[in-house]
Amino acid sequence: MKKWLVSLGLAAGVLSLSACNSGAGSEKVVESKAGDITKDQFYNELKAQYGDQVLKQMVDNKLLEKKYKVTDKEINTEIDKIKKELGGDDQFKQALEQNGIKSEKDLKKLVKTQLLNKKAATDGVKVSDKEMQKLFNDKYKEEVKASHILVDDKKTADEVKAKLDKGGDFKKLAEQYSKDPGSKTKGGELGYFGKGQMVPEFDKVAFKLKPGQVSDPIKTQFGYHIIKVEDKKSNKFEDKKKQIKEELQQQKAKSTDEVISKLQKDADIKINDKDLKDALKKQDTQLPQQTQ
């Protein structure tokens, strides 16, 4: 999720530049004793540095918006998922700030672009009932709800386990010792997960424990974990069918560039700004171009 937000932040920085040339070109955006900077000067500098990226993203979005539809409900559902995975509103706001996304309104625009790309990549992709049933059995049929405390070394892990064995509060110890930023503030809580969603060493132990049991320290590539299983449940195929279908479609997804390339050919695109046309050629982000 963090990586995805970073990519959105980069996109936000690029897309926001497209609004800079909004007329009144001689209007001053900076005044100083050293000299002024006008909107035209600012725009031209931005165009020289980022114009090809902005133009390509804007045209790609136009093409995708004409072909595919994304509803407000879909966008809000995606944002709710992000908030949940980040651990709440406070962490959500912090993540937006850290990734240069100024507001939830800006995030909605970026999420819409992501969903448009997703729809383009999965358009026409078919998955069979047999494939869905197999993934359900392998990953979603059984789920575990667990918490963990993650530390760097065996000595600290043994120290924490000893405190737990003496009746220590798991949540408080997780908040004190765990180095996992995603679960630390929630007392180590990870929520429900299916088989194969955690690293193998963690996965193996979590699915063997009974509700209420706490593991000995488990070593993985991230450090040492102490796992507490809170609950186990069995799912019904119908309840997970939509999620499974989307996951399989993503696995089989086409390249978005491939879809956009076809849409470009049908769109009769003309680039009238010579500087931008040359920049696109140079950067190999070229759109199908026609000269007037």
Secondary structure, DSSP 8 states (H G I E B T S, - for coil): -HHHHHHHHHHHHHHGGGGS--S-TTSEEE--TT--EEHHHHHHHHHHHHHHHHHHHHHHHHHHHHH----HHHHHHHHHHHHHHHTSHHHHHHHHHHTT---HHHHHHHHHHHHHHHHHHHTT----HHHHHHHIIIIISEEEEEEEEEESSHHHHHHHHHHHHTT--HHHHHHHH---HHHHTTTTEEEEEETTSS-HHHHHHHTTS-TT-B---EEETTEEEEEEEEEEEE--HHHHHHHHHHHHHHHT---HHHHHHHHHHHHT-----HHHHHHHHHTT--------
